[in-house]
Amino acid sequence: MSHPTRQALVDAGLDLATSGGLSRLTVDAVVNKAGVAKGTFYVHFPDRTAFLVALHVQFYERLRDALLQAIAPLSPGAERLRKSMETYLDGCLHERAVKALLLEARSEPLIAAEVQRRSGEFAAIAQADFQAMGWPDAEISARFFAALGAETALVELETGRNEAARRALWHFARIEEASQE
């Protein structure tokens, strides 16, 4: 469990992300929003990059938790694969500003490494679905699907919900006939 002050700083950063880009997410802005002294920031984070990694981690942990909850009642297969991706994309749309901020920060090596780790985590979830669907190369297919999902999230960051991009995902995974909500 996170220290309450550390969490207050992360919450302040996530809140600030909704009102501006990476350049506006300064240590001063974060501590002012959190109502703590600047030195307190450095007690919890060695630098701004470590703070951005913490924002990334929290954002994706929330997405992962929502995804796992959404697919919990489903058996591996097409319906679960689609539901997991819809949950991921809808979560990214819901937190558009945070997603945009984290996209901007991906040039930071530590954040890029975290992005790669999280993509692998999402691909591992999808791998069971591809296996259940009988794909011979389920692991690599799941990785491709996760990458396509991330790219779709970026498209939707620019356009809002994009049914054409989502249909392309379903087409790739051969699940276009999966149950519609």
Backbone as JSON Lines, residues from 0, in Angstrom:
{"i":0,"aa":"M","n":[0.84,-1.18,0.0],"ca":[0.0,0.0,0.0],"c":[0.89,1.25,0.0]}
{"i":1,"aa":"S","n":[0.49,2.21,-0.74],"ca":[1.25,3.44,-0.91],"c":[1.08,4.37,0.3]}
{"i":2,"aa":"H","n":[2.13,5.09,0.63],"ca":[2.07,6.09,1.69],"c":[1.05,7.15,1.29]}
{"i":3,"aa":"P","n":[0.25,7.64,2.24],"ca":[-0.8,8.62,1.89],"c":[-0.27,9.88,1.19]}
{"i":4,"aa":"T","n":[0.89,10.38,1.62],"ca":[1.43,11.58,0.98],"c":[1.9,11.27,-0.43]}
{"i":5,"aa":"R","n":[2.51,10.11,-0.61],"ca":[2.94,9.7,-1.96],"c":[1.71,9.61,-2.86]}
{"i":6,"aa":"Q","n":[0.65,9.0,-2.34],"ca":[-0.57,8.86,-3.12],"c":[-1.18,10.22,-3.42]}
{"i":7,"aa":"A","n":[-1.12,11.15,-2.48],"ca":[-1.63,12.5,-2.71],"c":[-0.86,13.19,-3.84]}
{"i":8,"aa":"L","n":[0.44,12.96,-3.89],"ca":[1.24,13.53,-4.98],"c":[0.86,12.9,-6.32]}
{"i":9,"aa":"V","n":[0.68,11.58,-6.35],"ca":[0.28,10.9,-7.59],"c":[-1.11,11.38,-8.02]}
{"i":10,"aa":"D","n":[-2.03,11.46,-7.06],"ca":[-3.38,11.94,-7.39],"c":[-3.33,13.36,-7.94]}
{"i":11,"aa":"A","n":[-2.49,14.2,-7.35],"ca":[-2.34,15.57,-7.84],"c":[-1.8,15.57,-9.27]}
{"i":12,"aa":"G","n":[-0.83,14.71,-9.54],"ca":[-0.28,14.61,-10.89],"c":[-1.32,14.13,-11.9]}
{"i":13,"aa":"L","n":[-2.11,13.13,-11.51],"ca":[-3.16,12.64,-12.41],"c":[-4.2,13.72,-12.66]}
{"i":14,"aa":"D","n":[-4.53,14.47,-11.62],"ca":[-5.48,15.57,-11.77],"c":[-4.93,16.66,-12.68]}
{"i":15,"aa":"L","n":[-3.67,17.02,-12.48],"ca":[-3.03,18.04,-13.33],"c":[-2.92,17.58,-14.78]}
{"i":16,"aa":"A","n":[-2.79,16.28,-14.97],"ca":[-2.68,15.75,-16.33],"c":[-3.93,16.06,-17.15]}
{"i":17,"aa":"T","n":[-5.06,16.21,-16.47],"ca":[-6.3,16.51,-17.19],"c":[-6.35,17.96,-17.67]}
{"i":18,"aa":"S","n":[-5.48,18.81,-17.12],"ca":[-5.55,20.23,-17.47],"c":[-4.37,20.72,-18.3]}
{"i":19,"aa":"G","n":[-3.45,19.85,-18.66],"ca":[-2.32,20.31,-19.46],"c":[-1.39,19.19,-19.83]}
{"i":20,"aa":"G","n":[-0.43,19.5,-20.64],"ca":[0.53,18.51,-21.1],"c":[1.68,18.32,-20.14]}
{"i":21,"aa":"L","n":[2.65,17.59,-20.61],"ca":[3.81,17.23,-19.81],"c":[4.57,18.47,-19.34]}
{"i":22,"aa":"S","n":[4.66,19.48,-20.17],"ca":[5.4,20.68,-19.79],"c":[4.77,21.4,-18.61]}
{"i":23,"aa":"R","n":[3.48,21.23,-18.43],"ca":[2.78,21.87,-17.3],"c":[2.83,21.03,-16.04]}
{"i":24,"aa":"L","n":[3.29,19.81,-16.14],"ca":[3.35,18.91,-14.98],"c":[4.72,19.04,-14.31]}
{"i":25,"aa":"T","n":[4.89,20.15,-13.63],"ca":[6.15,20.43,-12.95],"c":[6.07,19.97,-11.5]}
{"i":26,"aa":"V","n":[7.23,19.82,-10.88],"ca":[7.26,19.46,-9.47],"c":[6.53,20.53,-8.66]}
{"i":27,"aa":"D","n":[6.77,21.79,-8.98],"ca":[6.09,22.87,-8.26],"c":[4.57,22.77,-8.39]}
{"i":28,"aa":"A","n":[4.09,22.51,-9.58],"ca":[2.64,22.39,-9.79],"c":[2.07,21.21,-9.0]}
{"i":29,"aa":"V","n":[2.79,20.11,-8.97],"ca":[2.32,18.91,-8.26],"c":[2.25,19.17,-6.76]}
{"i":30,"aa":"V","n":[3.32,19.72,-6.19],"ca":[3.32,19.95,-4.74],"c":[2.29,21.01,-4.35]}
{"i":31,"aa":"N","n":[2.11,22.02,-5.19],"ca":[1.08,23.02,-4.9],"c":[-0.3,22.39,-4.9]}
{"i":32,"aa":"K","n":[-0.57,21.55,-5.88],"ca":[-1.86,20.87,-5.98],"c":[-2.07,19.92,-4.8]}
{"i":33,"aa":"A","n":[-1.01,19.22,-4.39],"ca":[-1.11,18.27,-3.28],"c":[-1.08,18.95,-1.92]}
{"i":34,"aa":"G","n":[-0.64,20.22,-1.89],"ca":[-0.59,20.95,-0.63],"c":[0.54,20.5,0.29]}
{"i":35,"aa":"V","n":[1.67,20.14,-0.31],"ca":[2.84,19.71,0.48],"c":[4.06,20.53,0.06]}
{"i":36,"aa":"A","n":[5.08,20.46,0.89],"ca":[6.32,21.18,0.6],"c":[7.08,20.48,-0.53]}
{"i":37,"aa":"K","n":[7.87,21.25,-1.24],"ca":[8.62,20.7,-2.38],"c":[9.55,19.56,-1.94]}
{"i":38,"aa":"G","n":[10.17,19.71,-0.78],"ca":[11.06,18.65,-0.29],"c":[10.34,17.33,-0.09]}
{"i":39,"aa":"T","n":[9.06,17.4,0.22],"ca":[8.26,16.18,0.41],"c":[8.2,15.37,-0.88]}
{"i":40,"aa":"F","n":[8.13,16.06,-2.0],"ca":[8.12,15.37,-3.29],"c":[9.35,14.46,-3.4]}
{"i":41,"aa":"Y","n":[10.5,15.01,-3.04],"ca":[11.76,14.28,-3.2],"c":[11.96,13.2,-2.14]}
{"i":42,"aa":"V","n":[11.15,13.21,-1.08],"ca":[11.15,12.1,-0.12],"c":[10.55,10.87,-0.79]}
{"i":43,"aa":"H","n":[9.57,11.09,-1.66],"ca":[8.83,9.97,-2.27],"c":[9.31,9.63,-3.68]}
{"i":44,"aa":"F","n":[9.91,10.59,-4.36],"ca":[10.37,10.37,-5.74],"c":[11.75,11.0,-5.91]}
{"i":45,"aa":"P","n":[12.72,10.24,-6.41],"ca":[14.06,10.82,-6.57],"c":[14.11,11.93,-7.62]}
{"i":46,"aa":"D","n":[13.19,11.89,-8.59],"ca":[13.17,12.9,-9.64],"c":[11.83,12.86,-10.35]}
{"i":47,"aa":"R","n":[11.65,13.77,-11.27],"ca":[10.4,13.9,-12.02],"c":[10.11,12.65,-12.85]}
{"i":48,"aa":"T","n":[11.16,12.04,-13.41],"ca":[10.95,10.84,-14.22],"c":[10.37,9.71,-13.37]}
{"i":49,"aa":"A","n":[10.88,9.53,-12.17],"ca":[10.34,8.5,-11.27],"c":[8.87,8.79,-10.96]}
{"i":50,"aa":"F","n":[8.54,10.06,-10.84],"ca":[7.16,10.45,-10.61],"c":[6.29,10.09,-11.82]}
{"i":51,"aa":"L","n":[6.77,10.38,-13.01],"ca":[6.02,10.04,-14.22],"c":[5.83,8.53,-14.34]}
{"i":52,"aa":"V","n":[6.83,7.77,-13.95],"ca":[6.7,6.3,-13.95],"c":[5.59,5.9,-12.98]}
{"i":53,"aa":"A","n":[5.55,6.54,-11.81],"ca":[4.5,6.24,-10.83],"c":[3.12,6.56,-11.4]}
{"i":54,"aa":"L","n":[2.99,7.66,-12.14],"ca":[1.71,7.99,-12.79],"c":[1.33,6.9,-13.78]}
{"i":55,"aa":"H","n":[2.32,6.48,-14.56],"ca":[2.09,5.43,-15.55],"c":[1.64,4.14,-14.88]}
{"i":56,"aa":"V","n":[2.33,3.76,-13.84],"ca":[2.0,2.52,-13.13],"c":[0.57,2.58,-12.6]}
{"i":57,"aa":"Q","n":[0.22,3.68,-11.96],"ca":[-1.13,3.76,-11.39],"c":[-2.2,3.74,-12.49]}
{"i":58,"aa":"F","n":[-1.96,4.48,-13.56],"ca":[-2.91,4.51,-14.68],"c":[-3.14,3.09,-15.22]}
{"i":59,"aa":"Y","n":[-2.06,2.38,-15.49],"ca":[-2.19,1.04,-16.07],"c":[-2.65,-0.01,-15.06]}
{"i":60,"aa":"E","n":[-2.36,0.18,-13.79],"ca":[-2.9,-0.75,-12.8],"c":[-4.41,-0.62,-12.72]}
{"i":61,"aa":"R","n":[-4.9,0.6,-12.8],"ca":[-6.36,0.8,-12.81],"c":[-6.99,0.16,-14.04]}
{"i":62,"aa":"L","n":[-6.34,0.35,-15.19],"ca":[-6.84,-0.28,-16.42],"c":[-6.83,-1.8,-16.3]}
{"i":63,"aa":"R","n":[-5.72,-2.34,-15.82],"ca":[-5.61,-3.8,-15.68],"c":[-6.67,-4.34,-14.74]}
{"i":64,"aa":"D","n":[-6.88,-3.66,-13.61],"ca":[-7.87,-4.13,-12.65],"c":[-9.27,-4.11,-13.26]}
{"i":65,"aa":"A","n":[-9.6,-3.05,-13.99],"ca":[-10.91,-2.96,-14.66],"c":[-11.04,-4.07,-15.7]}
{"i":66,"aa":"L","n":[-9.98,-4.31,-16.43],"ca":[-9.98,-5.35,-17.46],"c":[-10.19,-6.72,-16.82]}
{"i":67,"aa":"L","n":[-9.44,-7.02,-15.78],"ca":[-9.56,-8.33,-15.13],"c":[-10.95,-8.53,-14.53]}
{"i":68,"aa":"Q","n":[-11.52,-7.47,-13.99],"ca":[-12.87,-7.55,-13.45],"c":[-13.88,-7.81,-14.57]}
{"i":69,"aa":"A","n":[-13.7,-7.14,-15.69],"ca":[-14.64,-7.28,-16.81],"c":[-14.61,-8.69,-17.41]}
{"i":70,"aa":"I","n":[-13.44,-9.31,-17.43],"ca":[-13.34,-10.62,-18.08],"c":[-13.44,-11.79,-17.09]}
{"i":71,"aa":"A","n":[-13.51,-11.5,-15.81],"ca":[-13.52,-12.56,-14.8],"c":[-14.59,-13.63,-15.05]}
{"i":72,"aa":"P","n":[-15.8,-13.26,-15.42],"ca":[-16.81,-14.31,-15.61],"c":[-16.72,-15.04,-16.96]}
{"i":73,"aa":"L","n":[-15.81,-14.62,-17.82],"ca":[-15.75,-15.19,-19.17],"c":[-14.65,-16.23,-19.29]}
{"i":74,"aa":"S","n":[-14.91,-17.24,-20.09],"ca":[-13.9,-18.25,-20.41],"c":[-13.01,-17.69,-21.51]}
{"i":75,"aa":"P","n":[-11.74,-18.15,-21.56],"ca":[-10.87,-17.69,-22.65],"c":[-11.49,-17.93,-24.02]}
{"i":76,"aa":"G","n":[-11.32,-16.98,-24.91],"ca":[-11.85,-17.08,-26.26],"c":[-12.17,-15.72,-26.83]}
{"i":77,"aa":"A","n":[-12.9,-15.72,-27.92],"ca":[-13.18,-14.5,-28.67],"c":[-13.94,-13.45,-27.86]}
{"i":78,"aa":"E","n":[-14.97,-13.87,-27.14],"ca":[-15.77,-12.91,-26.38],"c":[-14.91,-12.23,-25.3]}
{"i":79,"aa":"R","n":[-14.08,-13.02,-24.62],"ca":[-13.23,-12.47,-23.58],"c":[-12.17,-11.54,-24.17]}
{"i":80,"aa":"L","n":[-11.61,-11.93,-25.32],"ca":[-10.61,-11.1,-25.99],"c":[-11.21,-9.75,-26.35]}
{"i":81,"aa":"R","n":[-12.37,-9.78,-26.93],"ca":[-13.04,-8.53,-27.32],"c":[-13.37,-7.68,-26.1]}
{"i":82,"aa":"K","n":[-13.9,-8.3,-25.06],"ca":[-14.28,-7.57,-23.85],"c":[-13.05,-6.94,-23.2]}
{"i":83,"aa":"S","n":[-11.94,-7.66,-23.18],"ca":[-10.73,-7.1,-22.57],"c":[-10.24,-5.89,-23.36]}
{"i":84,"aa":"M","n":[-10.26,-5.97,-24.68],"ca":[-9.8,-4.85,-25.49],"c":[-10.76,-3.67,-25.39]}
{"i":85,"aa":"E","n":[-12.05,-3.93,-25.39],"ca":[-13.02,-2.84,-25.23],"c":[-12.82,-2.13,-23.89]}
{"i":86,"aa":"T","n":[-12.57,-2.9,-22.85],"ca":[-12.34,-2.33,-21.53],"c":[-11.09,-1.47,-21.52]}
{"i":87,"aa":"Y","n":[-10.03,-1.96,-22.16],"ca":[-8.78,-1.2,-22.26],"c":[-9.02,0.11,-23.03]}
{"i":88,"aa":"L","n":[-9.64,0.02,-24.19],"ca":[-9.86,1.21,-25.01],"c":[-10.78,2.21,-24.33]}
{"i":89,"aa":"D","n":[-11.85,1.71,-23.72],"ca":[-12.78,2.61,-23.03],"c":[-12.1,3.27,-21.83]}
{"i":90,"aa":"G","n":[-11.23,2.53,-21.14],"ca":[-10.49,3.11,-20.03],"c":[-9.55,4.2,-20.49]}
{"i":91,"aa":"C","n":[-8.89,3.99,-21.62],"ca":[-8.01,5.02,-22.18],"c":[-8.82,6.25,-22.58]}
{"i":92,"aa":"L","n":[-10.0,6.04,-23.15],"ca":[-10.85,7.17,-23.52],"c":[-11.32,7.93,-22.29]}
{"i":93,"aa":"H","n":[-11.62,7.21,-21.24],"ca":[-12.1,7.83,-20.01],"c":[-11.02,8.71,-19.38]}
{"i":94,"aa":"E","n":[-9.78,8.3,-19.52],"ca":[-8.64,9.03,-18.94],"c":[-7.78,9.61,-20.06]}
{"i":95,"aa":"R","n":[-8.41,10.26,-21.03],"ca":[-7.71,10.77,-22.21],"c":[-6.51,11.64,-21.87]}
{"i":96,"aa":"A","n":[-6.67,12.53,-20.92],"ca":[-5.57,13.44,-20.6],"c":[-4.38,12.69,-20.03]}
{"i":97,"aa":"V","n":[-4.64,11.71,-19.19],"ca":[-3.55,10.93,-18.61],"c":[-2.87,10.12,-19.71]}
{"i":98,"aa":"K","n":[-3.66,9.51,-20.58],"ca":[-3.09,8.74,-21.68],"c":[-2.22,9.65,-22.56]}
{"i":99,"aa":"A","n":[-2.69,10.85,-22.84],"ca":[-1.92,11.79,-23.65],"c":[-0.62,12.18,-22.95]}
{"i":100,"aa":"L","n":[-0.7,12.42,-21.68],"ca":[0.49,12.78,-20.91],"c":[1.51,11.64,-20.94]}
{"i":101,"aa":"L","n":[1.04,10.42,-20.73],"ca":[1.94,9.29,-20.71],"c":[2.53,9.01,-22.08]}
{"i":102,"aa":"L","n":[1.76,9.28,-23.12],"ca":[2.28,9.16,-24.48],"c":[3.43,10.13,-24.68]}
{"i":103,"aa":"E","n":[3.23,11.35,-24.22],"ca":[4.28,12.37,-24.32],"c":[5.54,11.95,-23.58]}
{"i":104,"aa":"A","n":[5.37,11.27,-22.47],"ca":[6.5,10.92,-21.6],"c":[7.23,9.66,-22.04]}
{"i":105,"aa":"R","n":[6.73,8.97,-23.08],"ca":[7.34,7.69,-23.48],"c":[8.76,7.81,-24.0]}
{"i":106,"aa":"S","n":[9.22,9.01,-24.26],"ca":[10.6,9.16,-24.7],"c":[11.57,8.98,-23.54]}
{"i":107,"aa":"E","n":[11.06,8.99,-22.32],"ca":[11.88,8.73,-21.14],"c":[12.16,7.22,-21.09]}
{"i":108,"aa":"P","n":[13.43,6.81,-21.02],"ca":[13.75,5.37,-21.04],"c":[13.04,4.55,-19.96]}
{"i":109,"aa":"L","n":[12.91,5.08,-18.74],"ca":[12.24,4.33,-17.69],"c":[10.76,4.13,-18.0]}
{"i":110,"aa":"I","n":[10.14,5.13,-18.6],"ca":[8.73,5.01,-18.95],"c":[8.58,4.07,-20.14]}
{"i":111,"aa":"A","n":[9.47,4.17,-21.09],"ca":[9.43,3.25,-22.24],"c":[9.55,1.8,-21.77]}
{"i":112,"aa":"A","n":[10.41,1.56,-20.79],"ca":[10.55,0.2,-20.25],"c":[9.27,-0.24,-19.56]}
{"i":113,"aa":"E","n":[8.63,0.67,-18.85],"ca":[7.37,0.35,-18.18],"c":[6.26,0.09,-19.2]}
{"i":114,"aa":"V","n":[6.23,0.87,-20.27],"ca":[5.26,0.65,-21.34],"c":[5.43,-0.75,-21.92]}
{"i":115,"aa":"Q","n":[6.66,-1.12,-22.17],"ca":[6.94,-2.46,-22.74],"c":[6.5,-3.55,-21.77]}
{"i":116,"aa":"R","n":[6.77,-3.36,-20.49],"ca":[6.37,-4.35,-19.49],"c":[4.85,-4.48,-19.44]}
{"i":117,"aa":"R","n":[4.15,-3.35,-19.44],"ca":[2.68,-3.39,-19.39],"c":[2.09,-4.0,-20.65]}
{"i":118,"aa":"S","n":[2.67,-3.7,-21.78],"ca":[2.2,-4.31,-23.03],"c":[2.34,-5.82,-22.96]}
{"i":119,"aa":"G","n":[3.44,-6.28,-22.4],"ca":[3.64,-7.72,-22.22],"c":[2.61,-8.32,-21.28]}
{"i":120,"aa":"E","n":[2.25,-7.58,-20.26],"ca":[1.24,-8.05,-19.31],"c":[-0.11,-8.2,-19.99]}
{"i":121,"aa":"F","n":[-0.49,-7.2,-20.78],"ca":[-1.77,-7.28,-21.49],"c":[-1.74,-8.4,-22.54]}
{"i":122,"aa":"A","n":[-0.6,-8.56,-23.21],"ca":[-0.47,-9.64,-24.2],"c":[-0.58,-11.0,-23.53]}
{"i":123,"aa":"A","n":[-0.04,-11.15,-22.34],"ca":[-0.13,-12.43,-21.63],"c":[-1.58,-12.79,-21.31]}
{"i":124,"aa":"I","n":[-2.38,-11.79,-21.0],"ca":[-3.81,-12.04,-20.76],"c":[-4.47,-12.51,-22.06]}
{"i":125,"aa":"A","n":[-4.16,-11.83,-23.15],"ca":[-4.77,-12.17,-24.45],"c":[-4.29,-13.5,-24.99]}
{"i":126,"aa":"Q","n":[-3.11,-13.94,-24.61],"ca":[-2.55,-15.19,-25.14],"c":[-3.49,-16.37,-24.89]}
{"i":127,"aa":"A","n":[-4.07,-16.43,-23.7],"ca":[-5.0,-17.53,-23.41],"c":[-6.2,-17.5,-24.35]}
{"i":128,"aa":"D","n":[-6.63,-16.3,-24.73],"ca":[-7.77,-16.18,-25.65],"c":[-7.39,-16.69,-27.04]}
{"i":129,"aa":"F","n":[-6.22,-16.29,-27.51],"ca":[-5.77,-16.77,-28.82],"c":[-5.57,-18.28,-28.82]}
{"i":130,"aa":"Q","n":[-5.06,-18.81,-27.72],"ca":[-4.92,-20.27,-27.61],"c":[-6.28,-20.96,-27.68]}
{"i":131,"aa":"A","n":[-7.24,-20.43,-26.94],"ca":[-8.58,-21.01,-26.93],"c":[-9.24,-20.92,-28.3]}
{"i":132,"aa":"M","n":[-8.86,-19.91,-29.07],"ca":[-9.42,-19.73,-30.42],"c":[-8.68,-20.59,-31.45]}
{"i":133,"aa":"G","n":[-7.65,-21.3,-31.0],"ca":[-6.94,-22.22,-31.88],"c":[-5.85,-21.61,-32.73]}
{"i":134,"aa":"W","n":[-5.38,-20.42,-32.37],"ca":[-4.32,-19.8,-33.14],"c":[-3.01,-20.55,-32.89]}
{"i":135,"aa":"P","n":[-2.28,-20.93,-33.95],"ca":[-1.05,-21.7,-33.77],"c":[0.08,-20.89,-33.12]}
{"i":136,"aa":"D","n":[0.1,-19.61,-33.32],"ca":[1.14,-18.75,-32.76],"c":[0.5,-17.77,-31.78]}
{"i":137,"aa":"A","n":[-0.11,-18.31,-30.74],"ca":[-0.91,-17.51,-29.82],"c":[-0.09,-16.42,-29.12]}
{"i":138,"aa":"E","n":[1.13,-16.73,-28.75],"ca":[1.92,-15.74,-28.01],"c":[2.23,-14.51,-28.86]}
{"i":139,"aa":"I","n":[2.72,-14.71,-30.05],"ca":[3.06,-13.56,-30.91],"c":[1.8,-12.85,-31.4]}
{"i":140,"aa":"S","n":[0.75,-13.61,-31.65],"ca":[-0.52,-13.0,-32.05],"c":[-1.06,-12.1,-30.95]}
{"i":141,"aa":"A","n":[-0.94,-12.55,-29.71],"ca":[-1.38,-11.74,-28.58],"c":[-0.54,-10.47,-28.47]}
{"i":142,"aa":"R","n":[0.74,-10.58,-28.7],"ca":[1.61,-9.39,-28.66],"c":[1.21,-8.41,-29.76]}
{"i":143,"aa":"F","n":[0.96,-8.93,-30.97],"ca":[0.52,-8.06,-32.06],"c":[-0.82,-7.39,-31.72]}
{"i":144,"aa":"F","n":[-1.74,-8.16,-31.15],"ca":[-3.05,-7.63,-30.8],"c":[-2.91,-6.53,-29.74]}
{"i":145,"aa":"A","n":[-2.05,-6.74,-28.76],"ca":[-1.82,-5.71,-27.74],"c":[-1.23,-4.44,-28.38]}
{"i":146,"aa":"A","n":[-0.31,-4.62,-29.31],"ca":[0.29,-3.47,-30.0],"c":[-0.76,-2.75,-30.84]}
{"i":147,"aa":"L","n":[-1.6,-3.5,-31.53],"ca":[-2.67,-2.89,-32.3],"c":[-3.66,-2.16,-31.39]}
{"i":148,"aa":"G","n":[-3.91,-2.73,-30.23],"ca":[-4.79,-2.07,-29.27],"c":[-4.21,-0.76,-28.78]}
{"i":149,"aa":"A","n":[-2.9,-0.76,-28.51],"ca":[-2.25,0.48,-28.08],"c":[-2.32,1.53,-29.17]}
{"i":150,"aa":"E","n":[-2.12,1.1,-30.41],"ca":[-2.21,2.04,-31.53],"c":[-3.64,2.55,-31.69]}
{"i":151,"aa":"T","n":[-4.62,1.69,-31.5],"ca":[-6.01,2.11,-31.57],"c":[-6.31,3.14,-30.48]}
{"i":152,"aa":"A","n":[-5.75,2.93,-29.29],"ca":[-5.94,3.9,-28.21],"c":[-5.37,5.26,-28.61]}
{"i":153,"aa":"L","n":[-4.25,5.26,-29.32],"ca":[-3.67,6.53,-29.78],"c":[-4.55,7.19,-30.84]}
{"i":154,"aa":"V","n":[-5.1,6.38,-31.74],"ca":[-6.03,6.93,-32.74],"c":[-7.22,7.56,-32.03]}
{"i":155,"aa":"E","n":[-7.75,6.85,-31.04],"ca":[-8.91,7.36,-30.32],"c":[-8.57,8.56,-29.45]}
{"i":156,"aa":"L","n":[-7.32,8.68,-29.07],"ca":[-6.88,9.87,-28.35],"c":[-7.08,11.11,-29.22]}
{"i":157,"aa":"E","n":[-6.85,10.95,-30.53],"ca":[-7.02,12.05,-31.48],"c":[-8.47,12.23,-31.93]}
{"i":158,"aa":"T","n":[-9.18,11.11,-32.1],"ca":[-10.49,11.18,-32.76],"c":[-11.68,10.95,-31.85]}
{"i":159,"aa":"G","n":[-11.45,10.45,-30.64],"ca":[-12.54,9.95,-29.82],"c":[-12.81,8.51,-30.24]}
{"i":160,"aa":"R","n":[-13.85,7.94,-29.7],"ca":[-14.18,6.54,-30.01],"c":[-14.23,6.37,-31.52]}
{"i":161,"aa":"N","n":[-13.5,5.36,-32.02],"ca":[-13.35,5.19,-33.46],"c":[-13.75,3.77,-33.84]}
{"i":162,"aa":"E","n":[-14.97,3.65,-34.32],"ca":[-15.51,2.33,-34.64],"c":[-14.74,1.64,-35.77]}
{"i":163,"aa":"A","n":[-14.25,2.41,-36.73],"ca":[-13.48,1.81,-37.83],"c":[-12.19,1.18,-37.29]}
{"i":164,"aa":"A","n":[-11.52,1.86,-36.39],"ca":[-10.29,1.31,-35.8],"c":[-10.6,0.06,-34.99]}
{"i":165,"aa":"R","n":[-11.69,0.09,-34.27],"ca":[-12.07,-1.09,-33.47],"c":[-12.45,-2.26,-34.38]}
{"i":166,"aa":"R","n":[-13.17,-1.97,-35.47],"ca":[-13.5,-3.05,-36.4],"c":[-12.24,-3.69,-36.98]}
{"i":167,"aa":"A","n":[-11.23,-2.87,-37.24],"ca":[-9.96,-3.41,-37.75],"c":[-9.33,-4.35,-36.73]}
{"i":168,"aa":"L","n":[-9.43,-4.03,-35.46],"ca":[-8.93,-4.93,-34.41],"c":[-9.69,-6.26,-34.43]}
{"i":169,"aa":"W","n":[-11.0,-6.17,-34.49],"ca":[-11.81,-7.4,-34.48],"c":[-11.5,-8.22,-35.74]}
{"i":170,"aa":"H","n":[-11.29,-7.53,-36.85],"ca":[-10.96,-8.23,-38.09],"c":[-9.62,-8.96,-37.95]}
{"i":171,"aa":"F","n":[-8.62,-8.28,-37.4],"ca":[-7.32,-8.93,-37.2],"c":[-7.49,-10.21,-36.39]}
{"i":172,"aa":"A","n":[-8.25,-10.13,-35.31],"ca":[-8.4,-11.27,-34.41],"c":[-9.48,-12.25,-34.87]}
{"i":173,"aa":"R","n":[-10.08,-11.96,-36.01],"ca":[-11.16,-12.81,-36.55],"c":[-12.29,-13.0,-35.55]}
{"i":174,"aa":"I","n":[-12.67,-11.88,-34.93],"ca":[-13.77,-11.92,-33.96],"c":[-14.86,-10.92,-34.31]}
{"i":175,"aa":"E","n":[-14.91,-10.51,-35.57],"ca":[-15.92,-9.53,-35.95],"c":[-17.33,-10.03,-35.71]}
{"i":176,"aa":"E","n":[-17.54,-11.32,-35.66],"ca":[-18.88,-11.86,-35.43],"c":[-19.13,-12.11,-33.94]}
{"i":177,"aa":"A","n":[-18.19,-11.72,-33.09],"ca":[-18.36,-11.91,-31.66],"c":[-19.58,-11.11,-31.2]}
{"i":178,"aa":"S","n":[-20.13,-11.51,-30.09],"ca":[-21.37,-10.87,-29.6],"c":[-21.17,-9.37,-29.46]}
{"i":179,"aa":"Q","n":[-22.16,-8.63,-29.92],"ca":[-22.16,-7.18,-29.83],"c":[-22.95,-6.78,-28.59]}
{"i":180,"aa":"E","n":[-22.54,-5.68,-27.98],"ca":[-23.31,-5.18,-26.83],"c":[-24.44,-4.32,-27.29]}
